[in-house]
Amino acid sequence: MPINQKTVASSECEFSEWQIDPLKEDNLVEIVAYLYLRQEENAQRVIGQVATQRVEPFGNVVANVIRKLGVLSPTDPSNTADQIKNSRIHRDGLLFQHISWVVTRISIPSGVMTSPHVRQADKGFDGFVLELDEKKQKVDSIIISEDKASAKPRKLITSKVWPELKQIIDGERDDEILAELVTLLKGVEGVNKEGAIGRVVWAEARRFRVCIATGENIRDTVSGSFEKLMNGF
């Protein structure tokens, strides 16, 4: 697989650290490229190491993807420093969400997942994963994902991620969650959708997955890990 994962024990949560395998970087680029082109099935074929199928890109998808993978030019006088910075942040954040999707698909191959975001500054949930029972007749759990990339990850987690999770726990976003689940469950055959949704919305079926992109400068010099980022989870 193009991404290596290492899981370590943590008092706060199940902690997993992942790194891109430099020998399989091209493989990851191919997967992410298909995701950007909205060819999710081809992306999954690459993950499963089977042959992809030729699909003609729709409309202006290719041009739009190229634009999203770039940043505003610093040589253009109409672009301010803040605009250039924000374009880079949005590009990197969207790319990280796609990579996080790949990690999730590899980790939970049988999960029913939402597709990666299309918009660079989407305000909705970063992702949902439904885990079904062996007969695929009911939902065992739902994983709600938060994917963030920041030069100051701990500040972002405490000021933004934890408050968002508290809103969910307090039931303030149940209607939004329900809307997402209804859409996702429509594609699953044999599931009692009303019964599944009733169970999933509540705490016993809910899981959180918080993913942070950061650098080696954040790694704890004593423990050798990034676990401190998740303190308070």
C-alpha positions in Angstrom: 0.0 0.0 0.0 1.2 3.6 -0.7 0.8 4.7 2.9 2.3 3.0 6.0 0.4 3.1 9.3 1.7 2.6 12.8 -0.7 2.3 15.6 0.4 3.0 19.2 -1.4 2.8 22.5 -2.8 6.0 23.9 -4.8 6.9 27.0 -6.8 9.4 24.9 -7.8 7.4 21.8 -6.6 4.8 19.3 -3.7 6.7 17.9 -2.4 6.0 14.4 0.5 7.7 12.6 0.8 7.4 8.9 3.5 8.2 6.3 3.6 8.0 2.5 5.9 5.2 1.3 8.5 7.0 -0.9 8.8 3.8 -3.0 5.0 3.9 -3.8 4.5 7.6 -4.1 3.5 7.3 -7.8 0.8 4.8 -6.8 -0.7 7.3 -4.3 -0.6 10.1 -6.9 -2.5 7.8 -9.3 -5.2 7.1 -6.7 -5.6 10.7 -5.7 -5.7 11.8 -9.3 -8.6 9.5 -10.0 -10.4 10.9 -6.9 -9.9 14.5 -8.1 -11.3 13.5 -11.5 -14.4 12.0 -9.6 -13.5 8.5 -10.8 -13.8 6.9 -7.4 -14.2 3.4 -8.7 -10.9 3.6 -10.6 -9.2 4.9 -7.4 -10.5 1.8 -5.6 -9.3 -0.4 -8.4 -5.8 1.0 -8.0 -6.0 0.4 -4.2 -7.1 -3.2 -4.9 -4.3 -3.6 -7.5 -6.6 -4.4 -10.4 -6.7 -2.8 -13.9 -8.4 0.5 -14.2 -11.0 1.3 -16.9 -10.9 4.1 -19.4 -13.4 6.9 -18.5 -13.6 10.1 -20.4 -13.4 13.1 -18.0 -16.6 15.0 -17.8 -16.9 18.6 -19.0 -14.2 20.9 -17.6 -13.3 18.6 -14.7 -9.6 18.4 -15.8 -9.2 22.1 -16.0 -10.9 22.6 -12.7 -8.7 20.0 -11.0 -5.5 21.7 -12.4 -6.7 25.0 -11.0 -7.4 23.5 -7.6 -3.9 22.0 -7.5 -2.2 25.3 -8.0 -1.9 28.5 -6.0 -2.4 32.2 -7.0 0.7 33.6 -8.7 2.8 36.0 -6.6 3.9 37.8 -9.7 0.3 38.9 -10.4 -0.1 42.3 -8.8 -3.8 41.7 -8.3 -3.1 38.9 -5.9 -2.4 40.0 -2.3 -0.2 38.1 0.1 -3.2 36.9 2.1 -5.0 35.7 -1.0 -1.9 33.7 -2.1 -1.6 32.3 1.4 -5.2 31.3 1.6 -5.1 29.6 -1.9 -2.2 27.5 -0.7 -4.0 26.6 2.6 -7.2 25.6 0.7 -5.2 23.5 -1.8 -3.2 21.7 0.8 -6.3 21.1 3.0 -8.3 19.6 0.1 -5.3 17.4 -0.9 -5.0 16.1 2.7 -8.7 15.2 2.8 -8.2 13.1 -0.3 -5.2 11.4 1.2 -7.1 10.8 4.4 -9.9 9.2 2.3 -7.3 6.8 0.9 -6.1 5.8 4.3 -9.7 5.2 5.5 -10.4 3.0 2.4 -7.3 1.0 3.1 -8.1 0.7 6.8 -11.8 -0.1 6.4 -12.1 -1.8 3.0 -15.7 -2.9 3.5 -16.9 0.5 4.9 -19.6 2.6 3.1 -17.9 6.0 2.7 -18.8 9.4 1.5 -16.6 10.7 -1.4 -13.9 13.3 -0.8 -14.9 17.0 -1.0 -15.0 18.8 -4.3 -14.8 22.3 -2.9 -11.6 23.6 -1.3 -13.3 25.3 1.6 -16.3 23.1 2.3 -18.0 23.8 5.6 -19.7 20.4 6.0 -18.4 17.2 7.6 -15.1 16.0 6.2 -16.3 12.4 5.9 -18.6 9.6 7.1 -17.9 5.9 7.2 -20.7 3.4 7.9 -19.6 -0.1 9.1 -22.3 -2.8 8.5 -22.8 -6.2 10.0 -21.7 -9.3 8.2 -25.0 -9.7 6.4 -25.0 -6.0 5.5 -28.5 -5.7 6.9 -27.9 -3.1 9.6 -25.4 -0.4 10.6 -23.0 -1.3 13.4 -21.3 2.1 13.7 -20.7 5.4 12.0 -17.4 7.2 11.9 -17.4 10.9 11.6 -14.1 12.3 10.3 -12.4 15.6 10.8 -9.4 16.2 8.5 -7.3 19.2 9.2 -3.9 20.5 8.0 -2.1 23.3 9.9 1.3 24.7 10.8 -0.1 25.0 14.3 -2.1 21.8 14.7 -2.6 21.9 18.5 -4.1 25.4 18.4 -6.4 24.3 15.6 -7.5 21.2 17.4 -8.4 23.0 20.7 -10.0 26.0 19.1 -11.9 24.3 16.2 -12.0 20.5 16.3 -12.9 19.9 20.0 -15.7 22.5 19.9 -17.1 20.9 16.7 -17.1 17.5 18.3 -18.8 18.8 21.4 -21.6 20.2 19.2 -22.1 16.8 17.7 -22.1 15.1 21.1 -24.6 17.7 22.4 -26.9 16.9 19.5 -26.6 20.3 17.9 -25.9 18.9 14.5 -28.2 15.8 14.5 -30.2 17.1 11.6 -27.1 17.6 9.5 -25.8 14.1 10.4 -29.2 12.6 9.6 -29.2 14.3 6.1 -25.8 12.9 5.3 -26.8 9.4 6.5 -30.0 9.3 4.5 -28.0 10.1 1.3 -25.3 7.5 2.1 -27.7 4.7 3.1 -29.6 5.1 -0.2 -26.8 3.3 -1.9 -26.8 0.3 0.4 -29.1 -2.6 -0.5 -30.8 -4.6 2.3 -30.4 -2.2 5.1 -33.4 -1.2 7.3 -32.8 2.5 6.7 -35.2 3.9 9.2 -34.0 1.5 11.9 -30.4 2.0 11.0 -30.6 5.7 11.1 -32.4 5.7 14.5 -29.5 3.7 16.0 -26.7 5.5 14.3 -27.6 9.0 15.3 -27.2 8.2 19.0 -24.0 7.9 21.0 -23.7 4.1 21.1 -23.0 3.8 17.4 -21.0 7.0 16.9 -17.2 7.2 16.5 -14.9 10.1 15.8 -11.8 10.1 13.6 -9.6 13.2 13.8 -6.8 13.4 11.3 -4.1 16.1 11.4 -1.4 16.8 8.8 1.7 18.1 10.5 5.5 18.1 10.3 8.4 16.5 12.2 9.0 19.8 14.1 5.8 19.0 16.1 6.9 15.5 17.2 7.5 15.3 20.9 11.3 15.0 21.6 10.7 12.9 24.8 8.0 10.4 23.7 9.0 10.4 20.0 5.3 10.7 19.0 2.6 13.1 18.1 0.2 11.9 20.8 0.2 15.2 22.7 -1.8 16.7 19.8 -4.8 14.7 20.8 -4.8 15.5 24.5 -8.3 16.1 25.7 -10.0 13.9 23.0 
